[in-house]
Amino acid sequence: MFTSVLMIEKPLTGEDVEFLTTLHGDEEVSFVVLMQPRGDQADVLLRAIDDVALGELKEAVREGDEPEGADAKAPAERGLAVSLAALRAAGCDARGQVVEDHPLARLKDMVEEAGADEVIVLTEPHYVEEFFHRDWASRARHKVGVPVLKLFAHNE
């Protein structure tokens, strides 16, 4: 069985699940999902700049309204539960957890604990962080010891 550690920042869409579960053809895949609450992920200014770069001006204005800290954990837990249920419904073994502190350190530990074959980072585009190689995928490539695949999440 092929094991992927999947880092996400929002619940998986149906398109995401279909893409992830068919990525390795007919091979059985097991997922370990790590979800970081979006409110804790990055500076509000960086997210707003990304939204402007994508032409999503209404989203840029709302960035400051997102829950942070403890308030962001409950929505992340619900999103994780939805994502795990969708992966299981697609026939995959899936488990996961919300990661609040030091997500890249937890990622490294989880890769070792699960004996993962790869890491998949599934996020929305973060142009500022990607330009400076400060995004999860770029930073993970130097830490985890397995291939890291960066994919962009689908929007509803």
C-alpha positions in Angstrom: 0.0 0.0 0.0 1.2 3.5 -0.9 1.1 6.0 2.0 0.8 9.7 1.4 0.9 12.4 4.1 -1.4 15.1 2.9 -1.1 18.7 4.2 -4.3 20.8 3.7 -5.6 24.1 4.8 -9.3 23.7 3.9 -11.7 20.8 3.5 -11.2 18.6 0.4 -13.6 19.2 -2.5 -15.0 16.3 -4.5 -12.6 17.2 -7.3 -9.7 17.1 -4.9 -10.7 13.7 -3.6 -11.1 12.3 -7.1 -7.7 13.6 -8.2 -5.9 12.4 -5.0 -7.4 9.0 -5.1 -6.5 8.4 -8.8 -3.0 9.9 -8.7 -1.4 6.5 -8.4 -3.6 4.6 -10.7 -5.0 1.4 -9.3 -2.6 1.2 -6.4 -4.2 1.2 -3.0 -3.4 4.5 -1.2 -3.5 5.3 2.5 -3.7 9.0 3.6 -2.5 10.7 6.7 -4.1 14.1 6.6 -2.6 17.1 8.5 -4.8 20.2 8.6 -3.6 23.5 9.9 -6.3 26.0 10.9 -6.2 28.7 8.3 -6.3 31.5 10.9 -3.0 30.3 12.2 -1.3 29.7 8.9 0.2 33.0 7.7 0.2 36.7 8.1 -3.1 38.3 7.2 -1.3 40.7 4.9 0.3 37.9 2.9 -3.0 36.2 2.3 -4.6 39.5 1.3 -1.8 40.2 -1.2 -2.4 36.7 -2.6 -6.1 37.4 -2.9 -5.4 40.6 -4.8 -3.0 38.8 -7.1 -5.7 36.3 -7.9 -8.2 39.1 -8.6 -10.3 38.1 -5.5 -10.7 41.6 -4.0 -13.7 40.7 -1.8 -11.7 37.9 -0.2 -8.8 40.3 0.4 -11.1 42.6 2.3 -12.4 39.7 4.4 -9.0 38.2 5.4 -9.0 40.1 8.8 -12.4 38.5 9.6 -11.1 34.9 9.8 -11.1 33.2 13.1 -7.6 32.8 14.7 -6.1 30.8 17.5 -8.5 28.6 19.4 -11.4 30.0 17.4 -9.9 28.5 14.2 -9.6 25.0 15.6 -13.2 24.0 15.6 -13.8 24.8 11.9 -10.5 23.0 11.1 -11.6 19.9 13.0 -14.9 19.9 11.1 -13.1 20.3 7.8 -10.7 17.5 8.7 -13.6 15.2 9.5 -15.3 16.0 6.2 -12.1 15.4 4.3 -11.4 12.1 6.0 -15.0 10.9 5.4 -14.6 11.8 1.7 -11.4 9.9 1.3 -12.8 6.8 3.1 -15.9 7.0 0.9 -13.6 6.8 -2.1 -12.2 3.5 -0.7 -9.0 4.8 0.9 -7.7 4.3 4.4 -7.5 7.8 6.0 -6.6 9.2 9.3 -5.5 12.6 10.4 -5.3 15.4 12.8 -5.4 19.2 13.2 -1.9 20.7 13.6 -1.8 23.9 15.4 1.9 24.4 16.2 5.0 23.9 14.1 3.2 22.1 11.1 6.5 21.3 9.3 8.0 19.6 12.4 4.8 17.6 12.8 4.9 16.7 9.1 8.5 15.4 9.4 7.4 13.3 12.4 4.3 12.0 10.7 6.3 10.9 7.6 8.5 8.9 9.8 5.7 7.4 12.0 3.6 6.4 9.0 6.5 5.2 6.8 5.1 7.5 4.2 6.2 7.2 0.5 5.4 10.9 -0.3 4.1 14.2 0.9 1.3 16.0 -0.9 0.8 19.7 -0.1 -2.7 20.7 -1.3 -3.3 24.4 -0.9 -4.6 27.5 -2.6 -2.0 29.5 -4.4 0.2 31.6 -2.1 2.2 33.7 -4.6 4.2 35.8 -2.1 5.3 32.7 0.0 6.0 30.7 -3.2 8.1 33.5 -4.7 10.3 33.5 -1.6 10.2 29.7 -1.2 8.5 30.0 2.2 5.4 27.9 1.3 4.9 24.5 2.9 6.0 22.5 -0.1 9.3 24.4 -0.6 10.1 24.2 3.1 9.0 20.5 3.4 11.4 19.4 0.6 14.3 20.2 2.8 12.9 18.4 5.9 11.0 15.2 5.2 13.3 12.9 3.1 10.5 11.7 0.7 9.2 13.3 -2.5 7.0 16.4 -2.0 4.3 17.1 -4.5 2.6 20.5 -4.5 -1.0 20.7 -5.8 -3.5 23.5 -5.9 -6.8 22.8 -4.3 -10.0 23.1 -6.3 -12.6 25.7 -5.3 -16.3 25.0 -4.9 
